[in-house]
Amino acid sequence: MTHISRRNLMQSGGLACLGGLLAACTVTTHGSVTSFTLDVAKVEAYAQAGYNFAQMVLAVPNVAQGIGAPLVAVVEACAQNALAALDSLKTQANGSLTVSYNNASVKQAFQSILADFETVLSAAGTLLQAEAGLSQTVRDKMSLAMTAAETITSLMQAMVSTGSRANNVSSRMSESAALAVLGVSG
């Protein structure tokens, strides 16, 4: 009987996730113009995951004391910005399942979603490190949510990476598990 370790399972999940991700983004070059084609549904799921993650951070008891009112305002703004950037990207897609870009507007929308996600992730890290009197249960939930958010961030970064950079994606959980933790059905 073959024994499958938790580490092997997570590595396999990460590899399967990477395979799905690479299918979600194609890169084509015509002359000196390189275009990326993004799977709009994937980007939408990732943006929703980012929004949900921001809401999770803000729902933590005593969050304002833990990270401070200015950072709470940043997290709130990031959540709204991610949704606005997603709306912009969906407008560019015009109902299509994919959107190709070598223009600035789609690229900016995608990068805005990613940047907002990374900002909220940083705020959550600050919250976990703060002495905010968080219970162990809350810390465990936030830690799991952060792992899921880190996975989605890595996937988003890899979505627009090419070649060897995309092969270096390291995720600690599968895409479907990360989306589930962040309340997005896949």
Secondary structure, 3 states (H helix, E strand, C coil): CCCCCHHHHHHHHHHHHHHHHHHHEEEEEECCEEEEEEEHHHHHHHHHHHHHHHHHHHHCCCHHHHHCHHHHHHHHHHHHHHHHHHHHHHHHHCCCCEEEECCHHHHHHHHHHHHHHHHHHHHHHHHHHCCCCCCHHHHHHHHHHHHHHHHHHHHHHHHCCCCHHHHCCCCCCCHHHHHHHCCCCC
